[in-house]
Amino acid sequence: MLALLGCAFAISSALRPRAEEEAGRVEPLLATPLPRGRWYAAHGLVSVTGTFAVAVAGALGMAIGYAGVTGSLDRFAPFLVGALSLTAATLVWMGVARLLHALSADWAPWAWAGLGFSVVVVLFARPLDFPDWLTALSPYEHLALVPAQDLDWPPLLVLLALAGLLWWAAQAAFARRDVH
């Protein structure tokens, strides 16, 4: 659940350029020598950095809660690994948000549908016996729940590669579209 809350931050942050565009601040800024790709990448970098900060804060909060109950702080590292591994799925949804905005500012709000879908899958897939192909559409379903499970590298690396591909596609699409 903490990863999904972090995802809400990530999508909101990734859509910040849309708010700047709607406020009319982007077109005059990009009329200067500032390259549009650099401007868009800077916004994305802030979003990624913030997403990792939220994950670390969540892990720290879980470790403090665990320490409050058990009196031991020895679980911070496993909680941190778990939070950071789930960030791969969050980066995928962030990439979708950036790509939708890069293609058209009007499409950007549809990025929230990905988070909504993941929430439904996390909360209802098992109780309602969703088909496997449907739950597999949520990137969170492919990652191990560390520390309860061992870290599984292949799905983590595939999701990170997908997030990188979405980042690249968003950068390329934003470079070609008209900004209002």
mmCIF file of the C-alpha atoms, coordinates in Angstrom:
data_MODEL
# 
_entry.id   MODEL 
# 
loop_
_atom_site.group_PDB 
_atom_site.id 
_atom_site.type_symbol 
_atom_site.label_atom_id 
_atom_site.label_alt_id 
_atom_site.label_comp_id 
_atom_site.label_asym_id 
_atom_site.label_entity_id 
_atom_site.label_seq_id 
_atom_site.pdbx_PDB_ins_code 
_atom_site.Cartn_x 
_atom_site.Cartn_y 
_atom_site.Cartn_z 
_atom_site.occupancy 
_atom_site.B_iso_or_equiv 
_atom_site.pdbx_formal_charge 
_atom_site.auth_seq_id 
_atom_site.auth_comp_id 
_atom_site.auth_asym_id 
_atom_site.auth_atom_id 
_atom_site.pdbx_PDB_model_num 
ATOM 1   C CA . MET A 1 1   ? 0.000   0.000   0.000   1.00 0.00 ? 1   MET A CA 1 
ATOM 2   C CA . LEU A 1 2   ? 2.876   2.381   0.713   1.00 0.00 ? 2   LEU A CA 1 
ATOM 3   C CA . ALA A 1 3   ? 4.184   1.768   -2.793  1.00 0.00 ? 3   ALA A CA 1 
ATOM 4   C CA . LEU A 1 4   ? 0.797   2.748   -4.218  1.00 0.00 ? 4   LEU A CA 1 
ATOM 5   C CA . LEU A 1 5   ? 0.816   5.959   -2.175  1.00 0.00 ? 5   LEU A CA 1 
ATOM 6   C CA . GLY A 1 6   ? 4.303   6.629   -3.509  1.00 0.00 ? 6   GLY A CA 1 
ATOM 7   C CA . CYS A 1 7   ? 2.941   6.006   -6.985  1.00 0.00 ? 7   CYS A CA 1 
ATOM 8   C CA . ALA A 1 8   ? 0.326   8.717   -6.444  1.00 0.00 ? 8   ALA A CA 1 
ATOM 9   C CA . PHE A 1 9   ? 3.145   11.145  -5.663  1.00 0.00 ? 9   PHE A CA 1 
ATOM 10  C CA . ALA A 1 10  ? 5.109   9.938   -8.707  1.00 0.00 ? 10  ALA A CA 1 
ATOM 11  C CA . ILE A 1 11  ? 2.238   10.430  -11.129 1.00 0.00 ? 11  ILE A CA 1 
ATOM 12  C CA . SER A 1 12  ? 1.351   13.805  -9.657  1.00 0.00 ? 12  SER A CA 1 
ATOM 13  C CA . SER A 1 13  ? 4.955   14.911  -9.924  1.00 0.00 ? 13  SER A CA 1 
ATOM 14  C CA . ALA A 1 14  ? 5.329   13.525  -13.447 1.00 0.00 ? 14  ALA A CA 1 
ATOM 15  C CA . LEU A 1 15  ? 2.292   15.537  -14.529 1.00 0.00 ? 15  LEU A CA 1 
ATOM 16  C CA . ARG A 1 16  ? 3.683   18.808  -13.158 1.00 0.00 ? 16  ARG A CA 1 
ATOM 17  C CA . PRO A 1 17  ? 4.830   19.881  -16.650 1.00 0.00 ? 17  PRO A CA 1 
ATOM 18  C CA . ARG A 1 18  ? 1.199   19.669  -17.722 1.00 0.00 ? 18  ARG A CA 1 
ATOM 19  C CA . ALA A 1 19  ? 0.225   22.145  -14.995 1.00 0.00 ? 19  ALA A CA 1 
ATOM 20  C CA . GLU A 1 20  ? 3.020   24.446  -16.137 1.00 0.00 ? 20  GLU A CA 1 
ATOM 21  C CA . GLU A 1 21  ? 1.777   24.138  -19.712 1.00 0.00 ? 21  GLU A CA 1 
ATOM 22  C CA . GLU A 1 22  ? -1.831  24.867  -18.762 1.00 0.00 ? 22  GLU A CA 1 
ATOM 23  C CA . ALA A 1 23  ? -0.718  27.926  -16.790 1.00 0.00 ? 23  ALA A CA 1 
ATOM 24  C CA . GLY A 1 24  ? 0.953   29.262  -19.941 1.00 0.00 ? 24  GLY A CA 1 
ATOM 25  C CA . ARG A 1 25  ? 4.470   29.269  -18.498 1.00 0.00 ? 25  ARG A CA 1 
ATOM 26  C CA . VAL A 1 26  ? 6.069   26.683  -20.792 1.00 0.00 ? 26  VAL A CA 1 
ATOM 27  C CA . GLU A 1 27  ? 5.811   28.268  -24.221 1.00 0.00 ? 27  GLU A CA 1 
ATOM 28  C CA . PRO A 1 28  ? 7.610   31.526  -23.250 1.00 0.00 ? 28  PRO A CA 1 
ATOM 29  C CA . LEU A 1 29  ? 10.244  29.537  -21.360 1.00 0.00 ? 29  LEU A CA 1 
ATOM 30  C CA . LEU A 1 30  ? 10.929  27.237  -24.288 1.00 0.00 ? 30  LEU A CA 1 
ATOM 31  C CA . ALA A 1 31  ? 11.177  30.257  -26.598 1.00 0.00 ? 31  ALA A CA 1 
ATOM 32  C CA . THR A 1 32  ? 14.481  30.985  -24.838 1.00 0.00 ? 32  THR A CA 1 
ATOM 33  C CA . PRO A 1 33  ? 17.661  29.024  -25.604 1.00 0.00 ? 33  PRO A CA 1 
ATOM 34  C CA . LEU A 1 34  ? 16.604  26.379  -23.046 1.00 0.00 ? 34  LEU A CA 1 
ATOM 35  C CA . PRO A 1 35  ? 16.253  23.066  -24.927 1.00 0.00 ? 35  PRO A CA 1 
ATOM 36  C CA . ARG A 1 36  ? 12.830  21.527  -24.457 1.00 0.00 ? 36  ARG A CA 1 
ATOM 37  C CA . GLY A 1 37  ? 14.338  18.082  -23.885 1.00 0.00 ? 37  GLY A CA 1 
ATOM 38  C CA . ARG A 1 38  ? 16.453  19.393  -21.018 1.00 0.00 ? 38  ARG A CA 1 
ATOM 39  C CA . TRP A 1 39  ? 13.454  21.130  -19.458 1.00 0.00 ? 39  TRP A CA 1 
ATOM 40  C CA . TYR A 1 40  ? 11.318  17.984  -19.704 1.00 0.00 ? 40  TYR A CA 1 
ATOM 41  C CA . ALA A 1 41  ? 14.117  15.725  -18.441 1.00 0.00 ? 41  ALA A CA 1 
ATOM 42  C CA . ALA A 1 42  ? 14.726  18.037  -15.464 1.00 0.00 ? 42  ALA A CA 1 
ATOM 43  C CA . HIS A 1 43  ? 11.092  17.700  -14.447 1.00 0.00 ? 43  HIS A CA 1 
ATOM 44  C CA . GLY A 1 44  ? 11.371  13.938  -14.823 1.00 0.00 ? 44  GLY A CA 1 
ATOM 45  C CA . LEU A 1 45  ? 14.554  13.810  -12.753 1.00 0.00 ? 45  LEU A CA 1 
ATOM 46  C CA . VAL A 1 46  ? 12.862  15.721  -9.927  1.00 0.00 ? 46  VAL A CA 1 
ATOM 47  C CA . SER A 1 47  ? 9.989   13.218  -10.075 1.00 0.00 ? 47  SER A CA 1 
ATOM 48  C CA . VAL A 1 48  ? 12.324  10.214  -9.955  1.00 0.00 ? 48  VAL A CA 1 
ATOM 49  C CA . THR A 1 49  ? 14.357  11.687  -7.087  1.00 0.00 ? 49  THR A CA 1 
ATOM 50  C CA . GLY A 1 50  ? 11.205  12.471  -5.136  1.00 0.00 ? 50  GLY A CA 1 
ATOM 51  C CA . THR A 1 51  ? 9.857   8.985   -5.753  1.00 0.00 ? 51  THR A CA 1 
ATOM 52  C CA . PHE A 1 52  ? 12.985  7.417   -4.297  1.00 0.00 ? 52  PHE A CA 1 
ATOM 53  C CA . ALA A 1 53  ? 12.824  9.829   -1.339  1.00 0.00 ? 53  ALA A CA 1 
ATOM 54  C CA . VAL A 1 54  ? 9.227   8.758   -0.666  1.00 0.00 ? 54  VAL A CA 1 
ATOM 55  C CA . ALA A 1 55  ? 10.286  5.085   -0.815  1.00 0.00 ? 55  ALA A CA 1 
ATOM 56  C CA . VAL A 1 56  ? 13.148  5.648   1.639   1.00 0.00 ? 56  VAL A CA 1 
ATOM 57  C CA . ALA A 1 57  ? 10.849  7.604   3.970   1.00 0.00 ? 57  ALA A CA 1 
ATOM 58  C CA . GLY A 1 58  ? 8.301   4.779   3.836   1.00 0.00 ? 58  GLY A CA 1 
ATOM 59  C CA . ALA A 1 59  ? 10.980  2.203   4.658   1.00 0.00 ? 59  ALA A CA 1 
ATOM 60  C CA . LEU A 1 60  ? 12.210  4.340   7.524   1.00 0.00 ? 60  LEU A CA 1 
ATOM 61  C CA . GLY A 1 61  ? 8.662   4.679   8.835   1.00 0.00 ? 61  GLY A CA 1 
ATOM 62  C CA . MET A 1 62  ? 8.159   0.912   8.716   1.00 0.00 ? 62  MET A CA 1 
ATOM 63  C CA . ALA A 1 63  ? 11.502  0.343   10.457  1.00 0.00 ? 63  ALA A CA 1 
ATOM 64  C CA . ILE A 1 64  ? 10.622  2.832   13.197  1.00 0.00 ? 64  ILE A CA 1 
ATOM 65  C CA . GLY A 1 65  ? 7.219   1.197   13.648  1.00 0.00 ? 65  GLY A CA 1 
ATOM 66  C CA . TYR A 1 66  ? 8.881   -2.219  13.815  1.00 0.00 ? 66  TYR A CA 1 
ATOM 67  C CA . ALA A 1 67  ? 11.410  -0.895  16.325  1.00 0.00 ? 67  ALA A CA 1 
ATOM 68  C CA . GLY A 1 68  ? 8.632   0.575   18.439  1.00 0.00 ? 68  GLY A CA 1 
ATOM 69  C CA . VAL A 1 69  ? 7.007   -2.848  18.730  1.00 0.00 ? 69  VAL A CA 1 
ATOM 70  C CA . THR A 1 70  ? 10.107  -5.061  18.968  1.00 0.00 ? 70  THR A CA 1 
ATOM 71  C CA . GLY A 1 71  ? 12.746  -2.680  20.316  1.00 0.00 ? 71  GLY A CA 1 
ATOM 72  C CA . SER A 1 72  ? 15.080  -3.567  17.419  1.00 0.00 ? 72  SER A CA 1 
ATOM 73  C CA . LEU A 1 73  ? 16.165  -1.436  14.455  1.00 0.00 ? 73  LEU A CA 1 
ATOM 74  C CA . ASP A 1 74  ? 17.679  -4.366  12.559  1.00 0.00 ? 74  ASP A CA 1 
ATOM 75  C CA . ARG A 1 75  ? 14.949  -4.471  9.904   1.00 0.00 ? 75  ARG A CA 1 
ATOM 76  C CA . PHE A 1 76  ? 15.657  -1.159  8.190   1.00 0.00 ? 76  PHE A CA 1 
ATOM 77  C CA . ALA A 1 77  ? 17.765  -2.726  5.413   1.00 0.00 ? 77  ALA A CA 1 
ATOM 78  C CA . PRO A 1 78  ? 15.140  -5.348  4.420   1.00 0.00 ? 78  PRO A CA 1 
ATOM 79  C CA . PHE A 1 79  ? 12.384  -2.731  4.519   1.00 0.00 ? 79  PHE A CA 1 
ATOM 80  C CA . LEU A 1 80  ? 14.530  -0.421  2.377   1.00 0.00 ? 80  LEU A CA 1 
ATOM 81  C CA . VAL A 1 81  ? 15.238  -3.143  -0.202  1.00 0.00 ? 81  VAL A CA 1 
ATOM 82  C CA . GLY A 1 82  ? 11.521  -3.932  -0.361  1.00 0.00 ? 82  GLY A CA 1 
ATOM 83  C CA . ALA A 1 83  ? 10.523  -0.301  -0.799  1.00 0.00 ? 83  ALA A CA 1 
ATOM 84  C CA . LEU A 1 84  ? 13.166  0.332   -3.443  1.00 0.00 ? 84  LEU A CA 1 
ATOM 85  C CA . SER A 1 85  ? 12.282  -2.807  -5.394  1.00 0.00 ? 85  SER A CA 1 
ATOM 86  C CA . LEU A 1 86  ? 8.617   -1.787  -5.569  1.00 0.00 ? 86  LEU A CA 1 
ATOM 87  C CA . THR A 1 87  ? 9.760   1.579   -6.895  1.00 0.00 ? 87  THR A CA 1 
ATOM 88  C CA . ALA A 1 88  ? 10.459  -0.141  -10.232 1.00 0.00 ? 88  ALA A CA 1 
ATOM 89  C CA . ALA A 1 89  ? 6.715   -0.596  -10.751 1.00 0.00 ? 89  ALA A CA 1 
ATOM 90  C CA . THR A 1 90  ? 6.103   2.993   -9.668  1.00 0.00 ? 90  THR A CA 1 
ATOM 91  C CA . LEU A 1 91  ? 8.623   4.191   -12.255 1.00 0.00 ? 91  LEU A CA 1 
ATOM 92  C CA . VAL A 1 92  ? 6.681   2.316   -14.936 1.00 0.00 ? 92  VAL A CA 1 
ATOM 93  C CA . TRP A 1 93  ? 3.466   4.173   -14.066 1.00 0.00 ? 93  TRP A CA 1 
ATOM 94  C CA . MET A 1 94  ? 5.458   7.416   -13.912 1.00 0.00 ? 94  MET A CA 1 
ATOM 95  C CA . GLY A 1 95  ? 6.798   6.657   -17.387 1.00 0.00 ? 95  GLY A CA 1 
ATOM 96  C CA . VAL A 1 96  ? 3.264   6.090   -18.644 1.00 0.00 ? 96  VAL A CA 1 
ATOM 97  C CA . ALA A 1 97  ? 2.226   9.448   -17.171 1.00 0.00 ? 97  ALA A CA 1 
ATOM 98  C CA . ARG A 1 98  ? 5.157   11.237  -18.813 1.00 0.00 ? 98  ARG A CA 1 
ATOM 99  C CA . LEU A 1 99  ? 4.499   9.544   -22.154 1.00 0.00 ? 99  LEU A CA 1 
ATOM 100 C CA . LEU A 1 100 ? 0.793   10.377  -22.133 1.00 0.00 ? 100 LEU A CA 1 
ATOM 101 C CA . HIS A 1 101 ? 1.596   14.025  -21.392 1.00 0.00 ? 101 HIS A CA 1 
ATOM 102 C CA . ALA A 1 102 ? 4.359   14.072  -23.994 1.00 0.00 ? 102 ALA A CA 1 
ATOM 103 C CA . LEU A 1 103 ? 1.972   12.805  -26.653 1.00 0.00 ? 103 LEU A CA 1 
ATOM 104 C CA . SER A 1 104 ? -0.822  15.206  -25.723 1.00 0.00 ? 104 SER A CA 1 
ATOM 105 C CA . ALA A 1 105 ? -1.508  17.311  -22.642 1.00 0.00 ? 105 ALA A CA 1 
ATOM 106 C CA . ASP A 1 106 ? -5.147  16.242  -22.971 1.00 0.00 ? 106 ASP A CA 1 
ATOM 107 C CA . TRP A 1 107 ? -4.193  12.583  -22.511 1.00 0.00 ? 107 TRP A CA 1 
ATOM 108 C CA . ALA A 1 108 ? -2.209  13.145  -19.308 1.00 0.00 ? 108 ALA A CA 1 
ATOM 109 C CA . PRO A 1 109 ? -5.071  12.610  -16.822 1.00 0.00 ? 109 PRO A CA 1 
ATOM 110 C CA . TRP A 1 110 ? -5.431  9.049   -18.118 1.00 0.00 ? 110 TRP A CA 1 
ATOM 111 C CA . ALA A 1 111 ? -2.211  8.245   -16.243 1.00 0.00 ? 111 ALA A CA 1 
ATOM 112 C CA . TRP A 1 112 ? -4.275  8.012   -13.062 1.00 0.00 ? 112 TRP A CA 1 
ATOM 113 C CA . ALA A 1 113 ? -6.110  5.013   -14.532 1.00 0.00 ? 113 ALA A CA 1 
ATOM 114 C CA . GLY A 1 114 ? -2.933  2.939   -14.192 1.00 0.00 ? 114 GLY A CA 1 
ATOM 115 C CA . LEU A 1 115 ? -2.694  3.669   -10.493 1.00 0.00 ? 115 LEU A CA 1 
ATOM 116 C CA . GLY A 1 116 ? -6.411  3.021   -10.053 1.00 0.00 ? 116 GLY A CA 1 
ATOM 117 C CA . PHE A 1 117 ? -6.060  -0.301  -11.819 1.00 0.00 ? 117 PHE A CA 1 
ATOM 118 C CA . SER A 1 118 ? -3.120  -1.301  -9.618  1.00 0.00 ? 118 SER A CA 1 
ATOM 119 C CA . VAL A 1 119 ? -5.086  -0.399  -6.482  1.00 0.00 ? 119 VAL A CA 1 
ATOM 120 C CA . VAL A 1 120 ? -8.016  -2.549  -7.632  1.00 0.00 ? 120 VAL A CA 1 
ATOM 121 C CA . VAL A 1 121 ? -5.662  -5.441  -8.391  1.00 0.00 ? 121 VAL A CA 1 
ATOM 122 C CA . VAL A 1 122 ? -3.894  -5.194  -5.014  1.00 0.00 ? 122 VAL A CA 1 
ATOM 123 C CA . LEU A 1 123 ? -7.143  -4.981  -3.055  1.00 0.00 ? 123 LEU A CA 1 
ATOM 124 C CA . PHE A 1 124 ? -9.500  -7.208  -5.012  1.00 0.00 ? 124 PHE A CA 1 
ATOM 125 C CA . ALA A 1 125 ? -7.643  -9.577  -7.363  1.00 0.00 ? 125 ALA A CA 1 
ATOM 126 C CA . ARG A 1 126 ? -7.290  -12.417 -4.895  1.00 0.00 ? 126 ARG A CA 1 
ATOM 127 C CA . PRO A 1 127 ? -10.657 -12.131 -3.105  1.00 0.00 ? 127 PRO A CA 1 
ATOM 128 C CA . LEU A 1 128 ? -12.540 -11.813 -6.405  1.00 0.00 ? 128 LEU A CA 1 
ATOM 129 C CA . ASP A 1 129 ? -10.357 -14.359 -8.212  1.00 0.00 ? 129 ASP A CA 1 
ATOM 130 C CA . PHE A 1 130 ? -9.337  -12.111 -11.114 1.00 0.00 ? 130 PHE A CA 1 
ATOM 131 C CA . PRO A 1 131 ? -7.838  -14.017 -14.059 1.00 0.00 ? 131 PRO A CA 1 
ATOM 132 C CA . ASP A 1 132 ? -4.040  -14.192 -14.066 1.00 0.00 ? 132 ASP A CA 1 
ATOM 133 C CA . TRP A 1 133 ? -3.727  -12.316 -17.358 1.00 0.00 ? 133 TRP A CA 1 
ATOM 134 C CA . LEU A 1 134 ? -5.608  -9.370  -15.842 1.00 0.00 ? 134 LEU A CA 1 
ATOM 135 C CA . THR A 1 135 ? -3.569  -9.158  -12.649 1.00 0.00 ? 135 THR A CA 1 
ATOM 136 C CA . ALA A 1 136 ? -0.388  -9.486  -14.718 1.00 0.00 ? 136 ALA A CA 1 
ATOM 137 C CA . LEU A 1 137 ? -1.161  -6.079  -16.256 1.00 0.00 ? 137 LEU A CA 1 
ATOM 138 C CA . SER A 1 138 ? -0.221  -4.417  -12.969 1.00 0.00 ? 138 SER A CA 1 
ATOM 139 C CA . PRO A 1 139 ? 3.558   -4.012  -12.706 1.00 0.00 ? 139 PRO A CA 1 
ATOM 140 C CA . TYR A 1 140 ? 3.361   -4.476  -8.931  1.00 0.00 ? 140 TYR A CA 1 
ATOM 141 C CA . GLU A 1 141 ? 2.201   -8.066  -9.402  1.00 0.00 ? 141 GLU A CA 1 
ATOM 142 C CA . HIS A 1 142 ? 5.562   -9.082  -10.868 1.00 0.00 ? 142 HIS A CA 1 
ATOM 143 C CA . LEU A 1 143 ? 7.708   -8.002  -7.938  1.00 0.00 ? 143 LEU A CA 1 
ATOM 144 C CA . ALA A 1 144 ? 8.535   -9.952  -4.802  1.00 0.00 ? 144 ALA A CA 1 
ATOM 145 C CA . LEU A 1 145 ? 7.194   -8.596  -1.531  1.00 0.00 ? 145 LEU A CA 1 
ATOM 146 C CA . VAL A 1 146 ? 10.542  -8.102  0.171   1.00 0.00 ? 146 VAL A CA 1 
ATOM 147 C CA . PRO A 1 147 ? 11.235  -8.812  3.066   1.00 0.00 ? 147 PRO A CA 1 
ATOM 148 C CA . ALA A 1 148 ? 8.510   -11.483 3.201   1.00 0.00 ? 148 ALA A CA 1 
ATOM 149 C CA . GLN A 1 149 ? 9.875   -12.971 -0.050  1.00 0.00 ? 149 GLN A CA 1 
ATOM 150 C CA . ASP A 1 150 ? 13.336  -13.082 -1.586  1.00 0.00 ? 150 ASP A CA 1 
ATOM 151 C CA . LEU A 1 151 ? 14.190  -10.372 -4.079  1.00 0.00 ? 151 LEU A CA 1 
ATOM 152 C CA . ASP A 1 152 ? 13.611  -11.608 -7.638  1.00 0.00 ? 152 ASP A CA 1 
ATOM 153 C CA . TRP A 1 153 ? 15.976  -9.764  -9.983  1.00 0.00 ? 153 TRP A CA 1 
ATOM 154 C CA . PRO A 1 154 ? 14.647  -10.611 -13.472 1.00 0.00 ? 154 PRO A CA 1 
ATOM 155 C CA . PRO A 1 155 ? 11.206  -8.952  -13.107 1.00 0.00 ? 155 PRO A CA 1 
ATOM 156 C CA . LEU A 1 156 ? 12.804  -6.006  -11.330 1.00 0.00 ? 156 LEU A CA 1 
ATOM 157 C CA . LEU A 1 157 ? 15.279  -5.473  -14.168 1.00 0.00 ? 157 LEU A CA 1 
ATOM 158 C CA . VAL A 1 158 ? 12.574  -5.887  -16.827 1.00 0.00 ? 158 VAL A CA 1 
ATOM 159 C CA . LEU A 1 159 ? 10.407  -3.247  -15.136 1.00 0.00 ? 159 LEU A CA 1 
ATOM 160 C CA . LEU A 1 160 ? 13.369  -0.881  -14.825 1.00 0.00 ? 160 LEU A CA 1 
ATOM 161 C CA . ALA A 1 161 ? 14.119  -1.400  -18.529 1.00 0.00 ? 161 ALA A CA 1 
ATOM 162 C CA . LEU A 1 162 ? 10.453  -0.726  -19.362 1.00 0.00 ? 162 LEU A CA 1 
ATOM 163 C CA . ALA A 1 163 ? 10.541  2.447   -17.251 1.00 0.00 ? 163 ALA A CA 1 
ATOM 164 C CA . GLY A 1 164 ? 13.659  3.540   -19.127 1.00 0.00 ? 164 GLY A CA 1 
ATOM 165 C CA . LEU A 1 165 ? 12.005  2.832   -22.470 1.00 0.00 ? 165 LEU A CA 1 
ATOM 166 C CA . LEU A 1 166 ? 8.958   4.870   -21.431 1.00 0.00 ? 166 LEU A CA 1 
ATOM 167 C CA . TRP A 1 167 ? 11.274  7.705   -20.328 1.00 0.00 ? 167 TRP A CA 1 
ATOM 168 C CA . TRP A 1 168 ? 13.018  7.682   -23.712 1.00 0.00 ? 168 TRP A CA 1 
ATOM 169 C CA . ALA A 1 169 ? 9.704   7.552   -25.600 1.00 0.00 ? 169 ALA A CA 1 
ATOM 170 C CA . ALA A 1 170 ? 8.331   10.453  -23.556 1.00 0.00 ? 170 ALA A CA 1 
ATOM 171 C CA . GLN A 1 171 ? 11.430  12.542  -24.204 1.00 0.00 ? 171 GLN A CA 1 
ATOM 172 C CA . ALA A 1 172 ? 11.205  11.840  -27.937 1.00 0.00 ? 172 ALA A CA 1 
ATOM 173 C CA . ALA A 1 173 ? 7.455   12.548  -28.093 1.00 0.00 ? 173 ALA A CA 1 
ATOM 174 C CA . PHE A 1 174 ? 7.713   15.788  -26.139 1.00 0.00 ? 174 PHE A CA 1 
ATOM 175 C CA . ALA A 1 175 ? 10.474  16.992  -28.452 1.00 0.00 ? 175 ALA A CA 1 
ATOM 176 C CA . ARG A 1 176 ? 8.090   16.744  -31.411 1.00 0.00 ? 176 ARG A CA 1 
ATOM 177 C CA . ARG A 1 177 ? 4.806   18.043  -30.081 1.00 0.00 ? 177 ARG A CA 1 
ATOM 178 C CA . ASP A 1 178 ? 3.504   21.589  -30.011 1.00 0.00 ? 178 ASP A CA 1 
ATOM 179 C CA . VAL A 1 179 ? 3.436   23.171  -26.558 1.00 0.00 ? 179 VAL A CA 1 
ATOM 180 C CA . HIS A 1 180 ? 0.633   25.576  -25.721 1.00 0.00 ? 180 HIS A CA 1 
# 
